[in-house]
């Protein structure tokens, strides 16, 4: 997985995606999701590093089968809130 963290005025923003979706665009009807290097590009990360990052996140954007499955399995995202976009999955969360 690829992980990127940014400190913002609102807290830690985490973007994580599967390696194979970086640079791809997924479309499903009116929904279009582009996994840009600018937003999602970062460092390779193992599952534990991603989990630790998501645990500290105020906001997270997650794309890809593996990354979303991890977020669901670890309790960061409810499966009912996961979007299927074309051939990938997308989830977001905001911690208040």
C-alpha positions as CSV (number, residue, x, y, z in Angstrom):
1,X,0.0,0.0,0.0
2,X,1.0,3.6,-0.5
3,X,0.6,6.0,2.5
4,X,0.7,9.7,2.7
5,X,0.2,11.9,5.8
6,X,-0.3,15.6,5.9
7,X,-0.7,17.9,8.9
8,X,-3.5,20.4,8.4
9,X,-5.2,23.0,10.6
10,X,-8.0,20.5,11.1
11,X,-5.6,17.6,12.1
12,X,-3.9,14.7,10.4
13,X,-5.0,13.9,6.8
14,X,-4.2,10.4,5.7
15,X,-4.4,9.1,2.2
16,X,-3.8,5.4,1.5
17,X,-4.2,3.4,-1.6
18,X,-3.3,0.1,-3.1
19,X,-0.1,0.2,-5.2
20,X,-2.0,-0.8,-8.4
21,X,-4.6,2.0,-8.3
22,X,-2.2,4.9,-8.1
23,X,-2.5,7.0,-11.3
24,X,-5.8,5.3,-12.3
25,X,-9.2,6.8,-12.9
26,X,-12.4,4.9,-12.0
27,X,-15.8,5.9,-13.2
28,X,-19.3,4.6,-12.4
29,X,-22.1,6.7,-13.8
30,X,-21.7,10.2,-12.6
31,X,-19.1,9.2,-10.0
32,X,-15.4,9.6,-11.1
33,X,-12.4,8.9,-8.8
34,X,-8.9,9.7,-9.9
35,X,-6.2,8.4,-7.7
36,X,-3.6,11.1,-8.3
37,X,0.1,11.0,-7.4
38,X,-0.3,14.5,-6.1
39,X,-2.8,13.5,-3.4
40,X,-2.2,9.8,-2.8
41,X,1.5,9.5,-3.7
42,X,3.7,8.7,-0.7
43,X,5.7,5.9,0.8
44,X,5.2,2.1,0.6
45,X,3.7,1.0,3.9
46,X,2.9,-2.3,5.5
47,X,-0.4,-3.1,7.2
48,X,0.7,-2.1,10.7
49,X,2.1,1.2,9.5
50,X,-1.2,2.0,7.7
51,X,-3.3,1.0,10.8
52,X,-1.1,3.2,13.1
53,X,-1.6,6.1,10.7
54,X,-5.3,5.6,10.4
55,X,-5.6,5.5,14.2
56,X,-4.0,9.0,14.4
57,X,-6.0,10.4,11.5
58,X,-8.6,13.1,11.7
59,X,-9.6,12.6,8.1
60,X,-8.7,9.6,5.8
61,X,-9.2,8.8,2.2
62,X,-8.8,5.2,1.3
63,X,-8.8,3.6,-2.2
64,X,-8.3,0.0,-3.4
65,X,-9.5,-3.5,-2.4
66,X,-6.6,-4.2,0.0
67,X,-6.5,-0.8,1.7
68,X,-10.3,-0.6,2.2
69,X,-10.5,-4.2,3.4
70,X,-7.9,-3.3,6.0
71,X,-9.8,-0.2,7.2
72,X,-13.0,-2.2,7.5
73,X,-11.3,-5.1,9.3
74,X,-9.6,-2.8,11.8
75,X,-12.9,-0.9,12.5
76,X,-12.1,2.5,10.9
77,X,-14.8,2.2,8.3
78,X,-18.2,0.4,8.3
79,X,-18.6,-1.9,5.3
80,X,-22.0,-0.3,4.7
81,X,-20.3,3.0,3.9
82,X,-17.8,1.7,1.4
83,X,-18.4,2.8,-2.2
84,X,-17.8,0.5,-5.2
85,X,-16.5,2.7,-8.0
86,X,-16.0,0.8,-11.2
87,X,-13.4,-2.0,-10.3
88,X,-12.2,-0.5,-7.0
89,X,-13.5,0.4,-3.6
90,X,-13.3,3.8,-1.9
91,X,-13.9,4.9,1.7
92,X,-13.5,8.1,3.7
93,X,-13.8,8.9,7.4
94,X,-13.8,12.0,9.5
95,X,-13.1,11.8,13.2
96,X,-14.6,14.7,15.2
